[in-house]
Amino acid sequence: MATSIRLDPETEQRLEHLALTTGRTKAYYLRQLVESGLEDLEDFYLADATLERIRKGEEKIHPAAQIRVDLGLDH
């Protein structure tokens, strides 16, 4: 899927320099950034959504001490 983004001039220049210096394309580096950054964004926003459900009482929580007992980790 083709996607277009606008970059500020400084970022565009840095990306261009990196691409020229390494012989890779700007698209290569943009794909790398999206792939690595997407995982971080997913972690953050999904955790934030879960925390909000916990605050609203919509998400079941389990105390760590009880989990340790249930798993037989505490004798």
C-alpha positions in Angstrom: 0.0 0.0 0.0 1.4 3.3 -1.0 1.2 6.0 1.7 2.4 9.6 1.6 3.7 11.7 4.5 5.0 15.2 4.9 8.3 15.7 6.7 9.7 18.9 8.0 12.7 20.1 6.0 15.3 19.1 8.6 13.9 15.6 8.9 13.8 15.3 5.1 17.4 16.4 4.9 18.5 14.0 7.6 16.7 11.1 5.8 18.2 12.1 2.5 21.7 12.2 4.0 21.3 8.8 5.6 20.0 7.3 2.3 22.8 8.8 0.2 25.5 7.8 2.7 24.3 4.2 3.1 23.1 3.5 -0.5 19.7 2.5 0.7 16.4 4.2 -0.2 14.5 6.7 1.9 11.6 4.3 1.6 13.7 1.6 3.2 14.3 3.7 6.3 10.8 4.9 6.5 9.6 1.3 6.5 12.1 0.5 9.2 10.8 3.4 11.3 7.2 2.5 10.9 7.7 -1.2 11.7 9.8 -0.6 14.8 7.8 2.4 15.9 4.4 0.7 15.4 5.2 -2.0 18.0 6.0 0.7 20.5 2.8 2.6 19.7 0.7 -0.6 20.0 2.3 -1.4 23.4 1.6 2.1 24.7 -2.0 2.6 23.4 -3.2 -0.9 24.1 -1.8 -0.7 27.7 -3.4 2.7 28.1 -6.8 1.3 26.9 -6.4 -1.6 29.4 -5.6 0.8 32.2 -8.7 2.8 31.4 -10.8 -0.3 31.5 -9.3 -1.2 34.9 -10.1 2.3 36.2 -13.7 1.9 35.1 -13.9 -1.5 36.7 -14.4 -3.2 33.3 -11.3 -5.3 33.4 -10.7 -8.1 35.9 -7.5 -7.9 37.8 -5.6 -10.5 39.8 -3.4 -9.7 42.8 0.2 -11.0 42.3 0.2 -12.7 45.7 -2.9 -14.8 44.7 -1.4 -15.7 41.4 1.8 -16.9 43.1 -0.3 -19.1 45.4 -2.4 -20.4 42.5 0.8 -21.4 40.6 2.3 -23.0 43.7 5.2 -20.5 43.8 4.7 -19.7 47.5 5.1 -22.6 49.9 
